[in-house]
Amino acid sequence: MTQKILVVDDERLIVDSVKYGLQKEGYAIVAAYDGEQAIALAQQENPDLVLLDIQLPKKDGWAVCRSIRASSRVPIIMLTARGEETDKVLGLELGADDYLVKPFSMRELLARVRAALRRVTEYVEPSPQSITIGDVVLDAKSHRVTCRDQVLELTRKEYDLLEALMTQAGQVVKRNDLIDRVWQTDWVGDTRTLDVHIRWLREKIEKDPGKPRYIQTVRGVGYRFLSAAESEKK
């Protein structure tokens, strides 16, 4: 089945160039040139992936990303002329899966697109199990996490990252191993994305994110989740 990509950019030359390159690879392309049109097409066309520029007329890329994320987990790659870290982090916080700074090569764009789509198609539902450590309960069957009896609203990557840590509770999980498991081995983005997601998880799980109890940093190596035995001692 042909995978459909929604390309959103107000510069028609960029849209035409990206469209040409992606169609050569066998993807079906839908194009939008402003934020309102992008939101409408995302709902109507149900794309497999969205390439989203930030600086758009009518509604900017941040607003479009937020709107899409309210009802869909479709992979979103932000396309931006801005290279500042704050812009990248904001995109991730709003639910984007990756970002690409203009100008970019078609080769790099294709690598990002393939990686994002592969992460979706290769995802396998974990075997039913429940992990309870202290106040945190992860139910793999329902993909639900509760903490202090409150259901947490987690993105897919936040859930995958938490599952990776909790299934190896008490052990140090190396940074590269986490990236390989959550973002796959062909990840070509900034490795600081992992640290951003760890921070988000701490804000949702820890009573004091500044002094984390559950998700611990092992400097120069990776992260470890508090073991069940350790949680019972406190």
Buried (B, 14 or more C-beta within 10 A) or exposed (E): EEBBBBBBBBBEEBBEBBBEBBEEEEBBBBBBBBBBBBBEBBEEBEBBBBBBBBBBEBBBBBBBBBBBBEEBEBBBBBBBEBEEEEBBBBBBBBBBBBBBBBEEEBEEBBBBBEBBBEBBEEEEEEEEEEBEBBBBBBBBEEBBBBBEEEEBEBBBBBBBBBBBBBBBBEEBBEBEEBBBBBBBEEBEBBEEBBEBBBBBBBEBBBEEBEEBBBBBBEEEEBBBBBBBEBBEEE
